[in-house]
Amino acid sequence: MAIAKDILDALKSVILLTDRVTSIGDSVKALARDVRDMNERLIRVEATIDLMTRAAFAIRPAALDATGQSAPPPRLVGPSEGER
């Protein structure tokens, strides 16, 4: 009788473990789907930032110096005092 109880307990444990593994597998699949969705969103955000950055540099390429800082406006040079 004790052997039968041990066998039934072992089978019960195996069934519970199988159920848990199946549940965890489903959770992993859902998480993988969420990661793919987030990756696609990140790609779209990166593309948007890239396009906006390129557009900003195309509009005012001389407004920034080599370090990306705002450059001072160009100094206009008029006729010197001796030429007047």
HUFENWO-V133607 format. One line per field, one symbol per residue. phi: phi as a letter, one per 30 degrees, with the letter a starting at -180 (. if undefined). burial: I if it has 9 or more other ideal C-beta (glycine too) atoms within 8 Angstrom, else O. A space follows every 50 residues. Layout:
# HUFENWO-V133607
phi: ???
burial: ???
This chain:
# HUFENWO-V133607
phi: .ddddddddddddddddddddddddddddddddddddddddddddddddd dddddddddbdddcdddiddddddddccdddddd
burial: OOOOOOOOOOOOOOOOOOOOOOOOOOOOOOOOOOOOOOOOOOOOOOOOOO OOOOOOIOOOOOOIOOOOOOOOOOOOOOOOOOOO
